[in-house]
Structure formats: C-alpha cells, structure tokens
Amino acid sequence: MEQFLVILVASSVGALVWAVLYAATSATEGKKRKIQQRLSAETRSDSATRSTRPLTLNAATASLPRLLKRFPLLPLFQRRLSQAFPQLALGKFLIVMTVVSAFVSTMAGLLGGTPMALLGAAAGAYLPFFVVFTKRARRQRRLTQQLPEALDFLSRVLRAGQSFSTGLQMMAEEMAPPLSLEFRRCYDQHSLGQPIEQALRETAIRLESPDFAFFATAVTIQRQSGGDMAEVLRNISHMIRQRLRLQQSVKSKTAEGRFTGYIMVAFPFVMFCLTWFLNPERGNVMLNTHEGHLLLGTAVGLQVLGIFLIRKITTVKV
C-alpha cells in the first residue's frame, strides 16, 4: 500500500510539473504564432510578385522528432492528431498519455492490486487516443456538413464576377470554423506563390475528406479544360447533400441495432454491480482471487470484441 501511495504522489507531482511546463510552452508558442501571423500579413500582398516558386507551409509531420519518425504508425497518427487538435504536438500528446496512464494505473492499483493496476494502465493509455479519435470524427462530420454551404457560397461569388482565389479568401472570412481555417490556410499557400490546384490538393490530403477531394479534382479538371465553374460547384454541392441525406437515412435504420448492442454491452457490468451490492462476498471472490482476475480480464476482452463487432455490423458506409 505504501508503494502505491509513493507512486501516486510521484505521479501527481509529475503531472503538476508537466502542467506548468505546458502552460509556459503554450504561452511562448502563442507569442511566436502571433509574430509569424503578423509577418505573414505584412508580406502577403507582394509575395506573389517576388517569388513564383511553389511554397509548402508547415506539414503535419514536420514537427515530429527524428527518433519518432522511425516508427511508421506515428506519422499517420500525427495527421489524425493534427485534424483533431491542430495546435497539439505529438510529443505533448505522448506526455499526456503517460501521465494519464500512470494516474489511472495508480488509482486502480490502490483499489484492486497489481492486476487492476495493469488494466488501469492500459485503460489510461487508451483514453487520450479515444478523445482524439472522437474529436476528429466530430470535426470531420462538421466539415462535411459545412462543405455544401461553402460550395454554394463560392458559386455565388463566381457568378458575381469575382475570381476563384477571391472566393477562397471570402470563404475564409465569412464561413465558420473549422472549414474557414482550412480555406484560410489554402488561400495563404496560394498567396505565397503556390498554384491553386496544388494548394487544394494538399488541403484534400490534410483533411482526408472524399467530398473535398472530389471538389479539388473537379476544380483542377475545370481549370485545365474550361467550363462553367459556378455550375460545377452547384452540382457538387447538390451531390454532397444527397449523400448526407442517404447517410442519415441509413443511420436511422440502424439505430435499433446499435441501441440493442449498447444494452447488451452494458448488461454484464450492471449485473455484476448489482450482484456485488446484494452479495459482497461473491464480488470479492472476483476481485481478490487470481481466478477471478482471469475471468474479469476475459470478460473485458470479450466485451471489447463485442463492441467492435457490433460497430462493424451496424456501420454502413455511404
């Protein structure tokens, strides 16, 4: 018990030190970001005349340490992390994951011993990944919902006689985040000398959205072959809206299966809590014996497998 208390105190002190360092680093990076934005605003007007070479802005994996780049999955996760939290670096995320895992493991160890500590370490390490993937999925849905309105807005701008780059600038100023931030970055790349086709292609790669990729491909083909850009954008917007309606219809039809799956997953946990409350001796057998730990671990593994299979069955890609 004393060892666990020592670990808990050490983890708390480490978390406090990390929080102070993170706040100081965030303040410094905020000042640097403001300076870079100010310099970018001052040089944006005449940058196109001074240089005609394409200029790529900060890539998602540019901030990765050299040691982390050796692991092939980390650059892929860095892109996911930048989509969910654009200002959070991978190194800081790994620190957060370590602190959360140590804290949850310590608390679980104090309650249930070494097996629970190991299980808590795994759960604490997975929790930050769950937050990132949830935030990314929510942001991707928001981007998809904003895109038809943005294309209609761009179509009206082109019909009014404005240029395509001016339309991108107006969308960056008039649209709501997060889509406005992506259009702002795309416009900044173009204003610094990068061709509009390449800026849109890099934005599509960064967003990993099939709808935006379709929009970027249509714009590239139209600028090479000619045609009514406003009409093309209106058709793409209509197609995306129809796909969203179909997706919502499929989601409503599979709602019963998903709800049934959630009940089946929660039922064993609820029954275990009720049994433990009515007869604590049986619950202590599961928590304080080696055989009980094995059974609980197997039950948790099967529950995770069941959640995965239910999501696979009830998820229909449109």
N, C-alpha and C positions, 0 to 999 in steps of 0.2 A: 504493500500500500504506500509506504514512504517513497519507493522508487517512482511510482506513478505520480505522486504529488510533486516530486522533483521535476519530472518530465513536464507536468502541467505548468509549473512555474516557469521553466525554461522556455516552453512554447509560447506562453503569454508574453514574456519579456522579448522574445524574438519577434513576435507579431507586433508589439509596440514599437520596437526599433525599426522594423520594416515600414510601419505606417508613417513614422517621422521622416525616414529617408524618402519614401514615396511622395509625401507631400512636398518636401524640399525639391525633389527632382521634377515634379509636375509644375511647380512654380517657375523653375528655371526654364523648362521646356516651353511653358506658356509665353515667357518673355521672348525667347528665341523665335517662337512661331509668329508672334506679333511683328517682330523685326523683319522676318522673311516675307510676311504678307505685305508690309509697308514697302519694302524694296521691290517686291513683285508688282505692286500697284504703280510705283513710280516708273518702272521700266517697261510696263506692258504696252504703252502707247507707241513706242518706237522700236520695239524688239523685233518686229517682223521685217523692218527695213534694214536692220543691222545684220541679220543672220537669216539665211534661207535653209539652213540645215535642220532636219527634224530633231527635236529635243524631247527626250522622255523624262517625265518627272519621276518622283520617288516611287520605286516599285515596292510591292508588298514584301518581298524577301530581301530588300536592300539593307534593312536594319538587323538582319539575323547575324549573330556572331559566327565567326568562321568555324568554330567547333560544332555548332548546331546545324550548319549547312551540310554536314556529312551524313546526317540522318535523313533519308528520303521523305519520310512522312511529315517531318516538321515544316518544310516549306509549304506543303499542302495545307496543314493546319494553320500556318501563318496567314494564308489567304482567307480561310474561314474566320480567323480571329479578327483580321482587318475589316471583314464585312460586318461583323457584329459590333466590335469596338475599334473604330479606326485609329484612335489615339493610344491604344494599349499595345505595348511591345510584347514580343513573345517571352523575353527574359522576365519581365514583371509578372506575366501570367504564370510562369513556372514557379516563381516565388510565392504567389498567392496560392497555387495548388499545393505546394509543400506545407505552407503554414496551415491551411485548412485541413489537410490530411493529418498533420501532427496533432492538431487540436481535437479533431473528431476521434482519432485513434486513442488519445489520452483519456477523453471522457468515456469512451466505450470500454477501455481497459479498467477504469475505476469501477464501472458498473458490473462488468461481466468477465473480467480476467483477460488472459492473453488471446484466446480465440476471438473474443469480441473486439479486442484491440486491432487485430489483423483485419477483421471485417470492417471496422470503422475506418482504418487507414485506406482501404480500397474504396469505401463509400465517399470519404472525404476527398480522395484524389479524383473521383469521377464527378463530384458536384460542380466544380468550376467548368468542366467540359460540358455538362448538361446546361449550365447557364449560357455558355457561349453558343451552343447549337440552338437553344431555344430563342435567344435574342436574334441570331442570324436568320432563323426561319421566319420570325415575326417581321424582320426588316425586309426579307425577300418578298413576303406577301404584300407588304406596304408598297414596295417598288412596283410590283406587278399591278396593283390597284391604281397607282398613280400614272402609270405609263399611258393608258388610253387618253386620259385627260391632257397629258403633256403633248401627245401627238396631235390632238385636235387643236391645242393652243398653237403649236408650231405650224400647223396647216393654215390657220387663220393669219398668222404673221406673214407667211409666204404669199398668201392671197392679197395681203395689203401692200405688197411690193417690197418687203424687206428681204435681206439676204439670209442665207441659212445660218451663217455664223452669228448674225444679229439675233436670229431666233433662239439660238442656244444661249446667248447672253441674257435675253429677256426671260427665258425659262428658268435660268439660274437665279434671277432676281424675283420672279413672280411666283414660282412654284414653292411648295412646302418641302421640307426635308423628309426623307433622305434623298429623294431624286434630284432636288435642286443642287445638293452638294456634288453629286456626280456630274451633272451638267456644267456646274461651275468649274470643276476640275478638267472636264473635256474642253471647255472654252479656253481655259488658261493654257492648256497644251497647244491648242490651235493658235492662240495669240502669240505664243513664243516661237512659232515657226513650224510647227508640226502640221502635216496635211490633215484635213478634217477627216478623211477616210481612216487614216491610221489612228487618230485620236478616238474615233468612235469604236474602232476595232479593239483598242486597248481597254476602253471602258466596258465593252461587252465581255472581254476576258476577265476583267476585275469583278464585274457583277455576277458573272456566271448565270445569266438570265436568258433563256431561249427566246423570249419575246424581244428583249433588247438586242440580242444577236440578229434576229430576223430584221429588226428595224435598221441596224447598222449595215447589214448586207444589202437591203433594198436601197438605202441611200447611196452606197458605193456603186451599185449597178446603175442607178438612175443618173448619177453624176458623170458616169462614163458613157452612157448611151443616150441620155436626154429623155425628156418627157415631163409630164405634169407632176412635180414633186408633191404639191399640196394634195392632189387626188390620191397619190400613192400612200401618203401618210394617213389620209382619212380611211382608206381601205384597211390598212394595218390596224388602226385603232378599232375599227368595227370587228375585225377578226379576233383581236385580243379580248374584246368584250364578250363575244360569243363563246370563246373558250372559257372565260371566267364563269359565265352563266352555266355552262355544262359542268364545270368543276364543282360549283355549288350544288347543282342537282345531284351529282354523284355522291357528294359528301352527305347530303341529307338522306339519301337512300341507304347509306352505310352507317348512319348514326346509331341505329338499333344494335347492329353487330358490335360496334365499338363500345357502346354503353354496357352491353352484356359482358364483354371482355373485361371491362374495368371492374364490374361487380364480381366476376369470378376471380380476378386477381386479388381484390381486397377481402374476399370472404375468408380465406385461411388465416389472415392476420387478425381479423376481427374475432374469429372463433378462438384463436389462441389467447387473445387478451381476455375474452370472457371466461375461458376455462381457468386461466391463471387467477382471475379475480374471484371466481367461485371456489376454486380448489388450489391454493398456492403451492401445495406440495407437488402436484403434477407439473406445474410450471417450473418449479425449482429443479425438478429432475431434468428438464430440457436445458436449463441454463447452467447448471452446476455439475454436469457429468460429461464425460468425453463422448459417450454415445449420443447424448442429447445435442452436443455441439455438432457432431457429424450430421445428425438428422436435420438440424436447423440450417446448416450450410447447404445440404442437398435441397431442402425446401426452398431456400432463397434462390439457388441456381435454377431450379425448375420454374419458379415464379418469373425470373428474368427471361428465361427461354419462352415462357408462355406469352409474356408481354411482346417479345419480339415477333413471335408467330402471329399473334393477333393483329399487330400493326401491319404485317406483311399481307395478311388476308384482307383486311379492311381498307387498305390504301390502294386506290386505283389511280394510276397516272393518266392525266388528260393532256 
